[in-house]
Amino acid sequence: MTLSPTACSLNQFNFGSLKGRKVLANFSGGRITSDAGIVLLAELDIKLQITSQFAESFQDYRDSAYTNYSVYKLLAQRV
């Protein structure tokens, strides 16, 4: 891909065409977030109890006197 001076501007890149359609990329997405999907996944996990069921499958041999976090909390942090 070689860009000519008219092929891109500060906010838009023209990658040519594919099957008769122009392929453009721009950075004018407005207000977006990269972690909005995690909120949906967290709600789904709570409803389906995936992490809690997975945590129940572990045998916890740790001494509860020295344990700050449950297996569920440790798994939920990683998911």
Rosetta constraint file for C-alpha pairs under 8 A:
AtomPair CA 1 CA 15 HARMONIC 7.44 0.50
AtomPair CA 3 CA 7 HARMONIC 5.57 0.50
AtomPair CA 3 CA 8 HARMONIC 7.10 0.50
AtomPair CA 4 CA 8 HARMONIC 7.48 0.50
AtomPair CA 7 CA 13 HARMONIC 6.55 0.50
AtomPair CA 7 CA 14 HARMONIC 5.40 0.50
AtomPair CA 7 CA 15 HARMONIC 7.93 0.50
AtomPair CA 8 CA 12 HARMONIC 5.56 0.50
AtomPair CA 8 CA 13 HARMONIC 4.45 0.50
AtomPair CA 8 CA 14 HARMONIC 5.76 0.50
AtomPair CA 9 CA 13 HARMONIC 6.53 0.50
AtomPair CA 11 CA 26 HARMONIC 5.44 0.50
AtomPair CA 11 CA 27 HARMONIC 5.75 0.50
AtomPair CA 11 CA 28 HARMONIC 7.18 0.50
AtomPair CA 12 CA 24 HARMONIC 6.88 0.50
AtomPair CA 12 CA 25 HARMONIC 5.60 0.50
AtomPair CA 12 CA 26 HARMONIC 4.23 0.50
AtomPair CA 12 CA 27 HARMONIC 6.86 0.50
AtomPair CA 13 CA 24 HARMONIC 5.58 0.50
AtomPair CA 13 CA 25 HARMONIC 5.09 0.50
AtomPair CA 13 CA 26 HARMONIC 6.25 0.50
AtomPair CA 14 CA 22 HARMONIC 7.64 0.50
AtomPair CA 14 CA 23 HARMONIC 6.19 0.50
AtomPair CA 14 CA 24 HARMONIC 4.66 0.50
AtomPair CA 14 CA 25 HARMONIC 6.63 0.50
AtomPair CA 15 CA 22 HARMONIC 7.50 0.50
AtomPair CA 15 CA 23 HARMONIC 5.29 0.50
AtomPair CA 15 CA 24 HARMONIC 5.86 0.50
AtomPair CA 15 CA 25 HARMONIC 7.75 0.50
AtomPair CA 16 CA 22 HARMONIC 5.85 0.50
AtomPair CA 16 CA 23 HARMONIC 5.73 0.50
AtomPair CA 16 CA 24 HARMONIC 7.63 0.50
AtomPair CA 17 CA 21 HARMONIC 5.12 0.50
AtomPair CA 17 CA 22 HARMONIC 4.20 0.50
AtomPair CA 17 CA 23 HARMONIC 5.41 0.50
AtomPair CA 18 CA 22 HARMONIC 6.43 0.50
AtomPair CA 18 CA 23 HARMONIC 6.82 0.50
AtomPair CA 35 CA 39 HARMONIC 7.46 0.50
AtomPair CA 36 CA 40 HARMONIC 7.25 0.50
AtomPair CA 37 CA 41 HARMONIC 6.33 0.50
AtomPair CA 38 CA 42 HARMONIC 5.97 0.50
AtomPair CA 39 CA 43 HARMONIC 6.35 0.50
AtomPair CA 40 CA 44 HARMONIC 6.19 0.50
AtomPair CA 41 CA 45 HARMONIC 6.03 0.50
AtomPair CA 42 CA 46 HARMONIC 6.25 0.50
AtomPair CA 43 CA 47 HARMONIC 6.25 0.50
AtomPair CA 44 CA 48 HARMONIC 6.01 0.50
AtomPair CA 45 CA 49 HARMONIC 5.34 0.50
AtomPair CA 45 CA 50 HARMONIC 5.50 0.50
AtomPair CA 45 CA 51 HARMONIC 6.63 0.50
AtomPair CA 46 CA 50 HARMONIC 7.36 0.50
AtomPair CA 49 CA 53 HARMONIC 6.04 0.50
AtomPair CA 50 CA 54 HARMONIC 6.17 0.50
AtomPair CA 51 CA 55 HARMONIC 6.04 0.50
AtomPair CA 51 CA 72 HARMONIC 6.85 0.50
AtomPair CA 51 CA 75 HARMONIC 6.89 0.50
AtomPair CA 51 CA 76 HARMONIC 6.40 0.50
AtomPair CA 52 CA 56 HARMONIC 6.27 0.50
AtomPair CA 52 CA 72 HARMONIC 5.92 0.50
AtomPair CA 53 CA 57 HARMONIC 6.71 0.50
AtomPair CA 54 CA 58 HARMONIC 7.39 0.50
AtomPair CA 55 CA 71 HARMONIC 5.82 0.50
AtomPair CA 55 CA 72 HARMONIC 5.06 0.50
AtomPair CA 55 CA 75 HARMONIC 6.95 0.50
AtomPair CA 56 CA 72 HARMONIC 7.82 0.50
AtomPair CA 58 CA 71 HARMONIC 7.70 0.50
AtomPair CA 60 CA 71 HARMONIC 7.29 0.50
AtomPair CA 62 CA 66 HARMONIC 7.61 0.50
AtomPair CA 62 CA 67 HARMONIC 6.88 0.50
AtomPair CA 63 CA 67 HARMONIC 6.36 0.50
AtomPair CA 64 CA 68 HARMONIC 7.93 0.50
AtomPair CA 69 CA 73 HARMONIC 5.94 0.50
AtomPair CA 69 CA 74 HARMONIC 6.55 0.50
AtomPair CA 70 CA 74 HARMONIC 6.37 0.50
AtomPair CA 71 CA 75 HARMONIC 6.14 0.50
AtomPair CA 72 CA 76 HARMONIC 5.93 0.50
AtomPair CA 73 CA 77 HARMONIC 6.13 0.50
AtomPair CA 74 CA 78 HARMONIC 6.71 0.50
AtomPair CA 75 CA 79 HARMONIC 6.29 0.50
